[in-house]
């Protein structure tokens, strides 16, 4: 009991907290103490202070063409505002570069020629077309068929060619991957091909009626650094006919690249190898100021960071404001991809706050344990604990909440993909509020949670003040709790160490 009281007092004094004596009973456990502390800290987060940051974002947007989109003066001014506040509060701030596509252009027709075992030229667009967003390149190399269904199945969407990294077992780097259309996204196939060392990709249509001609589509990803085309079924089967087929593949195209930045702020306190990451995207769409989406999340985590700036936490806090989220989650994805595995392993969890004050709001918590059994599976180990922690905050205050699926539409995606547990709050976008939800949360059934989603009207009036208040407090609560207690959050460093130790101590001759 003495130790628990001492811990709470030491933490509480810098915050000018008053923790009730009844909050520290005998045999108090770590999580109980941390819960008390986090609940007290939540009272320090005031909606009126968060609103001041929103007012500033709106002022910035108004002075810069009405938006804060990635790469715009409004975005840069928003980042400068945050950085100034954080530096003055004592955070170590840094930025990381983010690239995004401005536009794609093809300068001359593509070339696809078979050079061996016989000379043959294929015509565009009858036989093949360039895949939009393909990089330029001129490659002559042997073709290698990857797990194709030949002859094609009579049932569409049967081929899984290239959908798994295992499909590329035995693929020879430097060859051109020949990939059949099928069950998974083209971008997944191309990503796996690039990882296997492909010098180019030729997709071909699957082969059923209506699925035989070259398909014109945009693969979206522009950083494959290799030419990519889409051929007819007939061309694909022709190229697959010989194990020694060699082709020349040329694409004369280029994506113009824009640049913006993420803002990262690390606290002065806590273990550098035990990072609690808290993030929100900073950019708006070009159509509007983005005050709910996502000025609300950005402002909430800023106010939390400022209030925690002078509090000695056990674990290191890392606050992140992502750029180019509205262009495809690019800021967070490029940030995580740029970290070494050792640096990723230091991030114990990620809390995501994207739209926390929708005008016709619901309170949705990311479904870390997949208890709703909808859409994506459960998040990495620890995600369920984050969901339960946020549930406890709302339940303590008799506030309703629901689960929401990890749909991949926000910045948690890159963290989950790398085994980092995640969770957070979302108050709804273009989805329509049901009558049951209106009865639970209030608001209007049959209307979008945010009628101004991705629109010019997402301005300073497009915020539910009550939602901003309670959800900003929840942001503060969750951040403060994990700043002191990571119970239930797996230590991926420890797991890797144990695995490594087990391998090194295995008996001679044991399978490895």
C-alpha positions in Angstrom: 0.0 0.0 0.0 2.8 2.4 0.9 4.4 1.8 -2.5 1.2 2.4 -4.4 0.5 5.6 -2.6 4.0 6.8 -3.2 3.8 6.0 -7.0 0.5 7.8 -7.4 1.7 10.8 -5.3 5.0 11.1 -7.3 3.1 11.1 -10.6 0.2 13.2 -9.4 2.2 16.2 -8.0 3.4 17.5 -11.3 -0.2 17.4 -12.6 -1.6 19.1 -9.5 -3.8 16.0 -9.1 -5.6 15.1 -6.0 -6.0 11.3 -5.8 -8.6 10.2 -3.2 -7.2 8.0 -0.4 -9.8 5.4 -1.2 -8.2 5.0 -4.6 -5.2 3.2 -3.2 -6.4 0.3 -1.1 -4.1 -2.5 0.3 -2.8 -4.9 -2.3 -3.4 -2.4 -5.1 -2.1 -3.8 -8.4 -0.2 -1.8 -11.1 -3.1 -1.6 -13.5 -5.5 -0.4 -10.7 -3.1 2.4 -9.8 -2.6 3.3 -13.4 -6.4 3.3 -14.0 -6.8 5.7 -11.1 -4.1 8.0 -12.4 -5.4 7.9 -16.0 -9.0 8.7 -14.9 -7.7 11.7 -12.9 -5.6 12.8 -15.8 -8.6 12.6 -18.1 -10.3 15.4 -16.1 -7.4 17.7 -17.1 -8.3 17.5 -20.8 -10.8 20.2 -21.5 -12.9 20.4 -24.6 -12.6 24.2 -24.7 -8.8 23.8 -25.0 -9.0 21.3 -27.8 -11.5 23.6 -29.5 -8.8 26.4 -29.5 -6.6 24.1 -31.6 -9.5 23.5 -34.0 -10.0 27.3 -34.2 -6.4 27.6 -35.2 -6.6 24.9 -37.9 -9.7 26.6 -39.3 -7.9 29.9 -39.3 -5.0 28.4 -41.1 -7.3 26.7 -43.7 -9.2 30.0 -44.3 -5.9 31.8 -45.0 -4.7 29.1 -47.4 -7.3 28.4 -50.0 -9.8 26.8 -47.6 -7.9 23.5 -47.0 -5.0 21.8 -45.2 -4.3 19.1 -47.8 -1.0 17.3 -48.1 1.6 19.3 -49.8 -0.4 22.6 -49.5 0.6 25.8 -47.6 -2.3 25.0 -45.2 -0.8 21.7 -44.3 2.6 23.2 -43.8 1.2 25.9 -41.6 -0.8 23.3 -39.5 2.4 21.3 -39.0 4.4 24.5 -38.0 1.7 25.3 -35.4 1.9 21.9 -33.8 5.7 21.8 -33.9 6.0 25.2 -32.2 3.6 24.2 -29.4 5.4 20.9 -28.9 8.9 22.3 -28.9 7.9 24.9 -26.3 6.5 22.2 -24.2 9.8 20.3 -24.2 9.2 17.6 -26.8 11.9 16.4 -29.1 10.3 17.0 -32.5 11.3 15.7 -35.9 9.8 15.3 -39.4 9.9 12.4 -41.8 9.4 12.7 -45.6 6.3 11.5 -47.3 5.9 11.1 -51.0 2.6 11.0 -52.9 1.6 10.9 -56.5 0.5 14.1 -58.2 -0.2 12.5 -61.6 0.8 9.7 -64.0 1.6 10.2 -67.7 2.4 7.7 -70.5 4.7 9.3 -73.1 4.7 6.6 -75.9 3.0 3.3 -76.6 4.3 0.3 -74.6 6.2 -2.6 -76.2 5.8 -6.3 -75.6 7.9 -8.5 -77.9 8.7 -12.2 -77.6 12.4 -12.6 -78.6 12.7 -16.4 -77.8 12.0 -19.1 -78.6 10.6 -17.2 -81.6 10.3 -13.5 -82.5 6.8 -12.2 -82.1 5.3 -8.7 -81.5 2.1 -8.1 -79.6 -0.1 -5.2 -80.4 -1.6 -2.6 -78.0 -4.4 -2.3 -77.1 -5.7 -5.5 -78.7 -3.2 -7.8 -77.0 -2.0 -5.8 -74.0 -2.2 -2.4 -72.3 -0.1 -0.5 -69.8 -1.3 -0.7 -66.2 -2.0 2.8 -65.0 0.6 4.0 -62.4 3.2 1.6 -63.8 6.8 2.9 -63.6 8.8 3.3 -66.8 11.4 0.7 -67.8 12.8 -1.3 -70.6 13.6 -4.9 -69.7 14.5 -8.0 -71.7 14.3 -11.1 -69.6 13.0 -14.6 -69.4 9.3 -14.9 -68.3 8.5 -17.1 -65.3 4.9 -18.3 -64.8 3.8 -18.0 -61.2 1.2 -20.6 -60.0 -1.2 -20.1 -62.8 -4.3 -22.3 -63.5 -3.7 -23.5 -67.0 -6.0 -24.4 -68.7 -8.2 -21.7 -67.0 -10.9 -22.9 -64.7 -14.5 -22.6 -66.0 -15.2 -20.6 -62.7 -14.1 -17.0 -62.5 -11.9 -15.8 -59.6 -10.4 -19.2 -59.1 -6.7 -18.5 -59.7 -4.7 -17.4 -56.6 -1.6 -16.8 -58.7 0.8 -14.5 -56.9 -1.5 -13.9 -54.0 1.0 -15.4 -51.4 4.7 -15.0 -51.0 4.9 -18.8 -51.1 3.8 -18.7 -54.7 7.2 -17.2 -55.6 9.2 -20.0 -54.1 11.8 -20.8 -56.8 11.3 -17.5 -58.6 14.5 -16.4 -60.2 15.3 -12.7 -59.5 15.6 -10.6 -62.6 12.9 -12.5 -64.5 9.6 -11.1 -65.6 6.7 -12.5 -63.5 3.7 -13.7 -65.5 0.7 -13.5 -63.2 -2.9 -14.6 -63.9 -5.8 -12.5 -62.8 -7.8 -14.1 -59.9 -8.9 -13.9 -56.3 -6.7 -11.1 -54.9 -5.9 -7.5 -55.7 -3.4 -6.8 -58.5 -1.4 -4.6 -56.1 -0.9 -7.6 -53.8 0.4 -9.8 -56.7 2.8 -7.0 -57.9 4.0 -6.4 -54.3 4.9 -10.1 -53.9 6.6 -10.1 -57.3 8.7 -7.1 -56.4 9.7 -8.8 -53.1 10.8 -11.9 -55.1 13.0 -9.8 -57.3 10.9 -9.5 -60.5 12.2 -7.1 -63.1 8.7 -6.6 -64.5 5.2 -7.9 -64.3 2.8 -9.1 -67.1 -0.7 -9.8 -65.8 -3.0 -11.8 -68.0 -6.8 -12.1 -67.8 -8.1 -15.3 -66.2 -9.8 -16.9 -69.2 -13.5 -17.3 -68.6 -16.1 -15.6 -70.8 -16.0 -11.8 -70.2 -12.5 -12.2 -68.7 -10.3 -12.7 -71.7 -9.4 -9.2 -73.0 -6.7 -6.9 -71.6 -8.1 -5.0 -68.6 -7.4 -1.3 -68.2 -7.0 -0.5 -64.5 -5.0 1.7 -62.1 -2.8 -0.3 -59.7 -2.6 2.9 -57.5 0.9 2.1 -56.1 3.5 4.0 -58.1 6.7 2.8 -56.5 7.2 -0.6 -57.9 10.3 0.5 -60.0 9.4 -1.8 -62.8 7.2 -1.9 -65.9 3.8 -3.5 -65.5 1.3 -4.4 -68.2 -1.9 -6.3 -68.6 -2.3 -8.9 -71.4 -5.2 -10.9 -72.8 -5.7 -14.5 -71.9 -4.4 -15.6 -75.3 -1.2 -13.7 -74.9 -0.7 -15.0 -71.4 -1.1 -18.6 -72.4 1.2 -18.0 -75.4 3.9 -16.7 -73.1 3.4 -19.5 -70.7 3.7 -22.1 -73.4 7.4 -22.5 -73.3 9.7 -22.6 -70.1 12.3 -20.6 -72.0 10.2 -17.7 -73.3 12.1 -14.4 -73.3 10.4 -11.0 -73.9 11.2 -7.4 -74.2 8.9 -5.3 -72.0 9.0 -1.6 -72.3 6.8 1.1 -70.6 7.5 4.8 -71.2 5.7 6.4 -68.3 6.3 8.4 -65.1 4.5 9.5 -62.0 5.0 13.0 -60.8 5.7 12.9 -57.1 4.7 15.4 -54.5 6.2 15.6 -51.0 5.0 16.4 -47.6 6.0 15.5 -44.0 4.9 13.6 -40.9 5.5 15.3 -37.5 6.9 13.1 -34.7 7.2 14.3 -31.1 9.0 12.2 -28.5 8.6 12.9 -24.8 11.6 13.4 -22.5 10.5 10.8 -20.1 10.3 7.0 -20.0 12.3 4.1 -21.4 13.3 4.7 -25.0 12.8 1.0 -25.7 9.2 1.0 -24.5 7.3 3.4 -26.8 3.6 4.2 -26.6 2.7 5.6 -30.0 -0.4 7.9 -30.4 -1.3 9.2 -33.8 -3.8 11.1 -35.9 -3.7 12.3 -39.5 -3.2 16.0 -40.0 -4.1 16.5 -43.6 -7.6 17.4 -45.0 -9.0 16.6 -48.4 -8.5 19.5 -50.9 -12.3 20.2 -50.8 -12.3 21.6 -47.2 -10.6 22.5 -44.0 -11.0 19.1 -42.5 -12.0 20.3 -39.0 -13.7 17.0 -37.9 -11.6 14.9 -40.4 -9.2 15.1 -38.9 -8.6 18.3 -37.0 -10.5 16.7 -34.2 -8.1 13.8 -33.6 -5.1 16.0 -34.3 -6.2 18.6 -31.7 -7.2 16.0 -29.1 -3.8 14.3 -29.2 -2.0 17.7 -29.2 -3.8 18.8 -26.0 -3.0 15.4 -24.4 0.7 15.8 -25.3 0.8 19.3 -23.9 -0.8 18.2 -20.6 1.6 15.3 -20.3 4.7 17.3 -21.3 6.1 17.7 -17.8 4.9 14.4 -16.3 7.6 11.8 -15.7 6.1 8.7 -17.4 7.4 5.2 -17.1 7.2 4.6 -20.9 8.3 6.9 -23.7 5.4 8.7 -25.5 5.6 9.2 -29.2 2.9 11.5 -30.7 2.6 11.4 -34.5 0.7 13.6 -37.0 0.5 11.8 -40.3 0.6 13.4 -43.7 -1.1 12.3 -46.9 -3.6 10.0 -45.1 -6.3 11.2 -47.4 -4.2 10.0 -50.4 -4.0 6.4 -49.2 -2.6 6.3 -45.6 0.8 7.2 -47.1 2.4 9.0 -44.2 1.9 6.3 -41.7 2.7 3.5 -44.1 5.9 5.1 -45.2 6.9 5.9 -41.7 6.5 2.3 -40.5 8.2 0.9 -43.6 11.2 3.2 -43.0 11.8 1.9 -39.5 14.2 -1.0 -38.8 12.7 -4.1 -37.2 14.5 -3.2 -34.0 12.8 0.3 -34.0 9.4 -1.3 -34.8 9.8 -3.6 -31.9 10.2 -0.7 -29.5 6.7 0.4 -30.3 4.6 -1.6 -27.8 1.2 -0.3 -29.1 -0.4 2.3 -31.3 -3.5 4.4 -30.5 -5.3 5.9 -33.5 -7.7 8.9 -33.3 -9.3 9.7 -36.6 -12.6 11.8 -36.4 -13.5 12.0 -32.8 -16.2 14.7 -33.0 -18.6 13.8 -35.8 -21.7 16.0 -35.6 -24.2 13.1 -35.7 -21.7 10.9 -33.8 -21.6 7.4 -32.4 -18.8 6.2 -30.2 -17.0 3.3 -32.0 -14.0 1.5 -30.5 -11.8 -0.6 -32.8 -12.7 -4.2 -32.4 -9.3 -5.6 -31.3 -10.6 -9.0 -30.4 -13.0 -9.5 -33.3 -15.8 -10.0 -30.9 -18.2 -8.5 -33.4 -17.1 -11.2 -35.9 -17.3 -8.7 -38.8 -14.8 -8.0 -41.6 -11.2 -8.1 -40.6 -9.9 -10.6 -38.0 -8.7 -9.6 -34.5 -5.7 -7.2 -34.3 -2.3 -8.3 -33.1 -2.0 -9.6 -29.5 -2.6 -6.7 -27.2 -5.3 -5.1 -29.4 -8.1 -6.8 -27.4 -6.6 -5.3 -24.2 -6.7 -1.8 -25.8 -10.3 -2.2 -26.7 -11.2 -3.3 -23.2 -9.3 -0.4 -21.7 -11.3 2.1 -23.7 -14.5 0.2 -23.0 -13.8 0.6 -19.2 -13.4 4.4 -19.6 -16.9 4.7 -21.2 -18.5 2.2 -19.0 -17.3 3.9 -15.9 -19.2 7.0 -17.0 -22.3 5.2 -18.2 -21.5 6.2 -21.8 -22.6 3.9 -24.7 -20.2 2.5 -27.2 -20.0 -0.1 -30.0 -17.2 -2.0 -31.8 -16.0 -1.0 -35.2 -14.1 -3.2 -37.6 -10.4 -2.7 -38.6 -11.5 -1.8 -42.1 -8.0 -0.6 -43.1 -9.3 3.0 -43.7 -7.1 4.7 -41.2 -3.5 4.9 -40.0 -3.5 1.8 -37.7 -3.2 -0.3 -40.8 0.6 -0.2 -41.2 1.1 -0.9 -37.5 -1.2 -3.9 -37.5 0.5 -5.3 -40.6 3.7 -5.2 -38.7 2.4 -7.0 -35.6 1.9 -3.9 -33.4 -1.3 -4.0 -31.4 -3.6 -1.1 -32.1 -6.9 0.5 -30.9 -8.6 3.8 -30.8 -11.8 5.8 -31.2 -13.9 6.7 -34.3 -17.2 8.7 -34.3 -18.3 7.8 -37.8 -17.9 9.2 -41.4 -20.3 8.8 -44.3 -22.1 5.8 -42.8 -25.7 6.2 -41.9 -26.9 6.2 -38.3 -29.4 3.5 -37.6 -32.6 4.0 -35.4 -31.0 1.7 -32.8 -27.9 3.9 -32.7 -29.9 7.1 -32.5 -31.7 5.6 -29.5 -28.3 4.7 -27.9 -26.2 7.7 -28.8 -28.7 10.4 -29.6 -28.7 12.3 -32.9 -30.7 11.6 -36.0 -31.4 8.2 -37.6 -31.1 8.0 -41.4 -28.5 10.7 -41.5 -24.7 10.3 -41.9 -22.6 10.4 -38.8 -20.7 13.3 -40.6 -22.9 14.8 -43.4 -19.9 17.0 -44.3 -17.4 14.1 -44.7 -14.8 15.0 -47.3 -16.7 18.2 -48.2 -16.3 21.9 -48.1 -18.7 22.2 -45.2 -16.2 20.3 -42.8 -15.5 23.6 -41.1 -15.5 25.0 -37.6 -19.2 24.4 -37.2 -18.9 20.7 -38.2 -18.0 19.5 -34.7 -20.1 18.0 -31.9 -18.8 19.8 -28.8 -20.1 17.1 -26.4 -18.4 14.4 -28.4 -15.2 16.4 -28.6 -15.2 16.8 -24.9 -15.8 13.2 -23.8 -13.7 11.6 -26.5 -10.7 14.0 -25.9 -10.8 12.9 -22.3 -10.8 9.3 -23.5 -7.7 10.1 -25.6 -6.1 11.5 -22.5 -7.1 8.5 -20.4 -5.8 5.8 -22.7 -2.5 7.7 -23.4 -1.9 8.3 -19.7 -2.8 4.7 -18.7 -0.3 3.1 -21.2 2.3 5.7 -20.3 2.5 3.8 -17.0 1.2 0.3 -17.5 1.6 -2.1 -20.4 0.1 -5.1 -18.7 -1.5 -7.3 -21.3 0.6 -5.8 -24.1 3.1 -8.4 -25.4 6.8 -7.4 -25.4 7.8 -8.4 -28.9 11.5 -7.8 -28.1 11.2 -10.4 -25.3 9.4 -12.8 -27.6 12.1 -12.5 -30.3 14.9 -12.9 -27.7 13.2 -16.1 -26.3 12.9 -17.5 -29.8 16.5 -16.7 -30.6 17.7 -18.3 -27.3 15.7 -21.4 -28.0 17.3 -21.8 -31.4 20.8 -21.2 -30.1 20.4 -23.8 -27.4 18.7 -26.5 -29.5 20.5 -29.9 -29.4 23.0 -30.6 -32.2 21.1 -32.1 -35.2 17.7 -30.8 -34.1 15.5 -29.4 -36.8 15.9 -25.6 -37.3 
